[in-house]
Amino acid sequence: MVKKSKSEADLKTLIYAHINYTGHRSILPHSYVDLMVAKALELGYPETMIETFKLHTELLYHPNPSITQ
């Protein structure tokens, strides 16, 4: 899904999927979320990932330092 993302709407769908997945008590590997963040930067929509960083504890996500730099 991440590789096929091409728009801000696609990124929002990825965020929704991540939250939904976590809501079912499943943990999405951090590397997948890192790919989402990198894709948002690549597409020029970094603001779509602000909520992911704001709620990183609840989402059980701790970004790789290379992503935050």
Number of C-alpha atoms within 10 A of each C-alpha: 9 17 8 8 17 13 14 16 11 15 23 15 15 18 19 12 13 19 18 13 14 15 12 8 9 13 14 16 11 14 13 12 21 19 14 22 26 19 20 23 15 11 14 12 15 15 12 18 19 11 10 20 16 10 12 13 10 12 20 14 18 15 16 12 8 8 11 10 5
